[in-house]
Amino acid sequence: MGLIELVAIMSDGGSRCLLPARTPLVKHRSVTKLLGTLGLASLLAGCGPSGSISPSIPDVSGAPTIGVESQALPGLDGNNANQIGSGPVRVGLILPLTGPGGTPSVVGTALRNAAELAVSEAGSQSISLLVKDDQSAPAGAQAAAQLALNEGAELIVGPLFSPNVREVGRLARSAGKPVIAFSTDTSTATRGVYLLSFLVEGYVDRVMDYAASKGRKSIAALIPDNDYGRVAEAEFQAVAARDNIRVQQIEHYKPGASGAAVQKIAANLAQIDGLFIAEAADGMPAIATQLQSAGIDGRKISILGTGLWNDARVLKLPALQGALFASPENAGFNSFAQRYRAKYGSDPTRVATLAYDAVSLAAALARTQGAQRFSEGVLTAPSGFNGTDGVFRFRADGQNERGLSVLEINAGTTSTASPSPKSFGAGGT
């Protein structure tokens, strides 16, 4: 597991089906019909009731979901390989259901539950999920991928960790089958191996673009000396150059030892109108205390962060009131979490929506796109898709673009400073 992935998993905070973005929606009781750019008039036919993905769709999350068939595959350990759904299109689902020590994985279980919820809401007749446990190891991922391919998987969803994605991607590409994976390590993305995860680069792009649009001209950065910090810093510098923002200074620090770096920023406070901090939720309480002590006020300069700040521990910090960060809007996840709790009696991890959206997409394409359902042209459609966390699209190189909002921290909660786009334009969000 890479550090970036660990940070994303530890920082926890709907759609009934995924739609092509830029598609008008028409209400008709609990069934929403699609009229749109790809001509998929029947995309939502058979979708079960769930939470809203658009203001035009009512939230009927209290409605019962359609039953789902779940059974062990013949001759295989039911804990490591089972089937969800009974449709003719087979999709491999590779997840870390057990950790390195053989204990059940909370994250893996949440991802599996979310996938099952997606099938139950989409209708169990479109796809059959072949669920495999990669045991949180590359060798396990390789074995799981081979089993799924041997059993006729046309698409593989997962795995989560970057070494495992590389193993699965290698086998799947040799077999000519695409992968929709959940790693945040963009080096694992390639043609035919698509990342649905929340990428650091996307967060940085969105919040920096917003800062530039508000006239910010000189921004400093606090960067932890870890993988997440390095990726964020590279994107920060690239976006600053693109947006004609002066990078006044960059201060690095060892995780947990940011005091000296904060003081160096404070010494040049008159030279900046923004401060980007590439820190996760766990590290922000200490940094917030240091910001206060140094006289760095988020209501006087723009303090900027990433979606990892969408966490109650961060939102209540006095020094960060007025700070801004890029994130999916919360409504979609909140609706998903409500339905998840009703079905499983527990809260989902934040990344559980990745499995939900990937499986919802697979079911929708299986139902509407015929033999081309998982082709490159369909998966990389420029109009993208509308998921639980907003619009997204896959790039040909395997990375993704997401329609993110910019949220402002106020009184221990967030308000929307800039809403997420509802569609993709020709050149981006």
C-alpha positions in Angstrom: 0.0 0.0 0.0 1.4 3.4 -0.9 1.3 6.3 1.6 -1.0 8.3 -0.6 -3.5 5.4 -0.5 -3.2 5.0 3.2 -3.8 8.7 3.8 -6.9 8.6 1.6 -8.3 5.5 3.3 -7.8 6.9 6.8 -9.4 10.3 6.0 -13.1 9.2 6.0 -15.6 11.8 6.2 -26.2 8.9 -4.9 -26.9 7.7 -7.5 -29.3 5.0 -8.5 -27.3 4.5 -11.7 -24.5 6.4 -13.4 -25.5 8.7 -16.2 -23.7 10.3 -19.0 -22.9 13.8 -17.7 -24.5 16.7 -19.7 -27.7 14.6 -19.9 -31.1 16.1 -19.1 -33.1 14.2 -16.5 -36.8 13.6 -16.4 -38.7 12.6 -13.3 -41.3 9.8 -13.4 -42.0 8.4 -10.0 -39.1 6.2 -8.9 -37.8 5.7 -12.5 -35.6 8.3 -14.1 -35.4 8.2 -17.9 -32.4 9.4 -19.8 -32.3 11.5 -23.0 -28.8 12.5 -23.9 -25.7 12.9 -25.8 -24.9 9.2 -26.1 -28.5 8.3 -27.0 -28.9 5.9 -24.1 -32.6 6.3 -23.7 -32.9 3.2 -21.6 -29.8 3.7 -19.4 -31.8 4.0 -16.2 -34.5 1.5 -17.0 -34.7 -1.0 -14.1 -32.7 1.1 -11.7 -33.8 0.7 -8.2 -34.7 3.6 -5.8 -31.9 5.4 -4.1 -30.6 8.8 -3.2 -30.5 11.8 -5.5 -27.8 12.6 -7.9 -29.3 15.8 -9.3 -31.7 18.4 -8.0 -34.3 17.1 -10.4 -34.4 13.6 -8.8 -36.2 13.3 -5.5 -34.4 11.6 -2.6 -36.4 8.4 -2.0 -33.7 6.7 0.1 -36.2 5.4 2.5 -37.7 3.2 -0.2 -36.9 -0.5 -0.2 -34.2 -1.8 -2.5 -34.5 -4.6 -5.0 -33.3 -8.0 -3.7 -29.9 -9.2 -4.9 -28.7 -12.7 -5.5 -25.4 -13.6 -3.8 -24.0 -17.1 -3.9 -20.7 -18.9 -3.7 -19.2 -20.0 -7.0 -18.9 -23.8 -7.4 -15.6 -25.3 -6.2 -14.2 -22.1 -4.7 -13.9 -20.8 -1.1 -17.0 -18.7 -0.5 -14.9 -16.2 1.5 -12.5 -15.6 -1.4 -14.8 -15.8 -4.4 -18.5 -15.4 -4.6 -21.1 -14.1 -7.1 -23.4 -11.1 -6.7 -26.2 -10.8 -9.2 -27.3 -13.2 -11.9 -26.8 -11.2 -15.2 -25.1 -12.6 -18.3 -22.3 -10.0 -18.2 -19.5 -11.1 -15.9 -17.4 -8.5 -14.0 -14.5 -9.3 -11.8 -14.4 -7.5 -8.4 -11.0 -7.7 -6.7 -10.9 -6.2 -3.2 -8.7 -6.5 -0.1 -11.3 -8.5 1.9 -8.6 -9.7 4.3 -5.5 -7.8 5.5 -1.9 -9.0 5.5 -2.5 -10.7 8.9 -5.5 -12.6 7.6 -8.0 -10.5 9.6 -11.1 -9.0 7.8 -10.5 -5.6 6.3 -12.9 -2.9 7.2 -12.1 -1.0 3.9 -12.5 -4.2 1.8 -15.8 -5.1 3.5 -17.2 -1.6 2.9 -16.2 -1.7 -0.8 -17.8 -5.1 -1.2 -21.0 -4.0 0.5 -21.1 -0.9 -1.7 -20.7 -3.0 -4.8 -23.6 -5.3 -3.6 -25.7 -2.2 -2.9 -25.1 -1.0 -6.4 -26.2 -4.3 -7.9 -29.3 -4.4 -5.7 -30.3 -0.9 -6.8 -29.5 -1.4 -10.5 -31.3 -4.7 -10.6 -29.5 -8.0 -10.4 -30.2 -9.2 -13.9 -27.6 -7.0 -15.7 -24.3 -8.3 -14.4 -22.8 -11.0 -12.3 -20.0 -9.8 -10.0 -17.2 -12.4 -9.4 -15.9 -11.3 -6.0 -12.3 -12.1 -5.3 -10.1 -11.4 -2.3 -6.6 -10.2 -3.2 -5.6 -10.6 0.5 -4.0 -7.1 0.3 -1.0 -8.5 -1.6 0.3 -8.4 -5.2 0.4 -12.2 -5.4 -3.1 -12.5 -4.2 -4.2 -9.9 -6.7 -2.5 -11.8 -9.5 -4.3 -15.0 -8.5 -7.6 -13.2 -8.1 -7.3 -11.6 -11.6 -6.5 -14.9 -13.2 -9.5 -16.6 -11.6 -11.8 -13.8 -12.7 -10.5 -13.9 -16.3 -10.8 -17.7 -16.4 -14.4 -17.4 -15.3 -15.2 -15.0 -18.1 -14.9 -11.5 -16.6 -15.2 -8.9 -19.4 -14.2 -6.1 -17.0 -12.3 -6.0 -13.7 -13.3 -3.6 -11.0 -10.6 -2.9 -8.3 -8.2 -3.6 -6.7 -7.4 -0.8 -4.3 -3.6 -0.8 -3.6 -1.1 0.3 -6.3 1.2 -2.8 -6.3 -2.0 -4.9 -6.8 -3.3 -2.7 -9.5 -0.1 -3.2 -11.4 -0.4 -7.0 -11.2 -4.1 -7.0 -12.2 -3.5 -4.5 -15.0 -0.7 -6.6 -16.5 -2.9 -9.7 -16.7 -6.0 -7.9 -17.8 -4.3 -6.0 -20.6 -2.8 -9.2 -21.9 -6.3 -10.6 -22.0 -7.7 -7.5 -23.7 -9.9 -6.6 -20.8 -10.2 -3.2 -19.1 -9.8 -2.4 -15.4 -11.4 0.2 -13.3 -9.2 0.5 -10.2 -9.2 2.5 -7.0 -5.5 3.4 -6.4 -4.6 7.0 -6.0 -1.1 6.4 -7.5 -1.3 7.8 -11.0 1.7 5.8 -12.1 -0.5 2.7 -12.1 -2.8 4.3 -14.7 -2.3 3.4 -18.3 -4.4 2.7 -21.4 -7.0 0.2 -20.4 -6.4 0.6 -16.7 -8.6 3.4 -15.4 -8.5 5.0 -12.0 -11.8 6.0 -10.4 -10.1 7.3 -7.2 -9.9 10.8 -5.8 -6.6 12.0 -7.2 -4.4 14.4 -5.4 -3.8 16.2 -8.6 -7.5 16.9 -9.1 -7.8 18.5 -5.7 -4.8 20.8 -6.2 -5.9 21.8 -9.7 -9.4 22.8 -8.5 -8.5 24.8 -5.4 -5.6 26.6 -7.1 -7.7 27.5 -10.1 -10.3 28.9 -7.8 -7.7 30.9 -5.9 -6.5 32.4 -9.1 -10.0 33.3 -10.2 -10.3 35.3 -6.9 -7.2 37.3 -7.7 -4.6 35.4 -5.6 -1.2 36.2 -7.0 1.4 35.1 -4.5 1.1 31.8 -2.7 3.4 29.9 -0.3 3.2 26.2 0.5 3.7 23.9 3.4 4.7 20.5 2.2 5.2 17.3 4.3 8.1 15.2 3.4 6.1 12.1 2.2 4.7 10.7 -1.0 1.5 12.7 -0.7 3.3 15.9 -0.2 5.6 15.3 -3.2 2.7 14.6 -5.6 0.8 17.6 -4.3 3.9 19.9 -4.6 4.5 18.9 -8.2 0.9 19.7 -9.1 1.0 22.9 -7.1 3.9 24.2 -9.0 2.5 23.2 -12.4 -0.9 24.8 -11.7 0.8 28.0 -10.3 2.8 28.4 -13.5 -0.3 27.8 -15.6 -2.4 30.3 -13.6 0.3 33.0 -13.4 0.6 32.7 -9.6 3.9 33.5 -8.1 5.2 30.7 -5.8 6.6 32.9 -3.0 8.2 30.1 -1.0 7.8 26.4 -0.3 8.7 25.0 3.1 9.1 21.3 3.7 8.8 19.5 7.0 9.0 16.1 8.5 5.5 14.8 9.3 4.7 15.9 12.8 7.4 18.5 12.9 6.0 21.5 11.0 6.6 24.2 13.6 9.8 25.7 12.0 8.3 25.6 8.6 5.2 27.5 9.8 7.5 30.2 11.4 9.3 30.7 8.1 6.0 31.2 6.3 4.9 33.7 9.0 8.1 35.7 8.6 7.1 36.5 5.0 3.4 36.9 5.6 3.3 40.3 4.0 4.5 38.8 0.7 1.7 36.3 0.2 -2.1 36.3 -0.2 -2.4 32.5 0.0 -1.0 29.5 1.7 -1.4 25.9 0.3 -1.0 23.1 2.9 -0.7 19.6 1.6 -1.5 17.8 4.9 -4.0 15.1 5.8 -6.7 15.4 8.4 -4.6 13.7 11.1 -1.8 16.3 10.9 -3.9 19.4 10.7 -4.7 20.0 14.4 -1.0 20.5 15.2 -0.5 22.7 12.2 -3.6 24.8 13.0 -2.2 25.5 16.5 1.1 26.6 15.0 -0.7 28.8 12.4 -2.6 30.5 15.3 0.6 31.0 17.3 2.3 32.5 14.3 -0.5 34.9 13.5 -1.5 33.3 10.2 -5.3 34.0 9.9 -7.4 32.1 7.3 -9.7 35.1 7.1 -6.9 37.4 6.0 -5.1 35.2 3.5 -6.5 32.2 1.6 -5.5 29.0 3.3 -5.9 26.2 0.8 -6.1 22.4 1.1 -7.3 19.2 -0.5 -10.3 17.0 -0.1 -8.6 15.2 2.8 -9.8 18.2 4.9 -13.4 17.2 4.6 -13.2 15.7 8.1 -14.8 16.9 11.3 -11.4 17.1 13.0 -10.4 19.7 10.5 -13.6 21.6 10.2 -13.7 22.6 13.9 -10.2 24.0 14.1 -10.3 27.8 14.8 -7.3 28.6 12.7 -8.9 27.1 9.6 -12.2 29.0 9.7 -12.4 30.6 6.3 -10.0 28.1 4.7 -10.8 26.6 1.3 -10.4 23.1 0.0 -11.5 21.1 -3.1 -13.8 18.2 -2.6 -16.8 16.3 -4.0 -19.9 17.9 -2.6 -21.3 16.1 0.4 -24.9 15.5 -0.6 -24.2 12.5 -2.8 -22.1 10.7 -0.2 -24.6 11.5 2.6 -27.4 9.9 0.6 -25.3 6.9 -0.2 -24.3 6.6 3.5 -27.9 6.7 4.6 -28.8 3.8 2.3 -25.7 1.9 3.2 -26.5 2.2 6.9 -30.1 1.0 6.3 -28.8 -2.1 4.6 -25.7 -3.0 6.6 -26.2 -1.3 9.9 -22.8 0.5 9.9 -21.2 3.6 8.4 -19.3 3.2 5.1 -15.8 4.3 4.6 -15.4 7.3 2.4 -13.9 5.4 -0.5 -16.9 3.0 -0.6 -18.5 5.2 -3.2 -15.8 4.1 -5.6 -17.0 0.6 -5.7 -20.6 1.7 -5.8 -20.0 4.0 -8.8 -17.8 1.5 -10.7 -20.3 -1.3 -10.4 -23.2 1.0 -11.2 -21.4 2.1 -14.3 -20.7 -1.5 -15.3 -24.3 -2.4 -14.9 -25.5 0.6 -16.8 -23.2 -0.1 -19.7 -24.0 -3.8 -19.8 -27.7 -2.9 -20.0 -27.4 -0.3 -22.8 -24.2 -0.7 -24.9 -24.3 -4.2 -26.3 -21.0 -5.7 -27.4 -19.2 -2.3 -27.1 -20.1 -2.0 -23.4 -16.6 -1.9 -22.0 -14.7 -0.6 -25.0 -12.2 2.2 -24.8 -14.5 4.5 -26.8 -17.4 4.0 -24.3 -15.3 4.2 -21.1 -13.5 7.4 -22.2 -16.6 9.2 -23.6 -15.8 12.9 -23.4 -19.2 13.7 -21.8 -18.2 11.4 -18.9 -20.6 10.0 -16.3 -22.6 11.3 -13.3 -21.8 9.4 -10.1 -22.4 9.6 -6.4 -19.6 12.1 -6.0 -20.5 14.1 -9.1 -19.4 14.0 -12.7 -16.3 12.2 -13.7 -14.6 10.9 -16.9 -11.7 8.7 -17.7 -8.8 9.9 -19.8 -7.2 7.8 -22.4 -4.1 7.5 -20.2 -6.1 5.9 -17.4 -6.3 8.9 -15.1 -9.6 10.7 -14.4 -11.1 14.1 -14.2 -13.7 14.9 -11.6 -16.1 17.8 -11.2 -15.2 19.0 -7.7 -16.6 21.8 -5.6 -14.6 24.3 -3.5 -15.8 24.3 0.1 -15.2 26.9 2.7 -14.8 26.1 6.4 -17.2 28.1 8.5 -18.4 27.5 12.1 -17.3 23.9 12.2 -19.0 23.0 8.9 -18.7 23.8 5.2 -20.4 26.1 2.8 -20.0 25.9 -1.0 -17.7 28.6 -2.3 -17.8 27.3 -5.8 -20.2 24.5 -6.8 -19.1 21.4 -8.7 -19.8 21.5 -12.4 -22.7 19.4 -13.6 -21.1 18.6 -16.9 -17.8 18.6 -18.8 -17.1 21.3 -21.3 -14.9 20.6 -24.4 -11.7 21.4 -22.6 -12.4 20.2 -19.0 -14.7 20.9 -16.1 
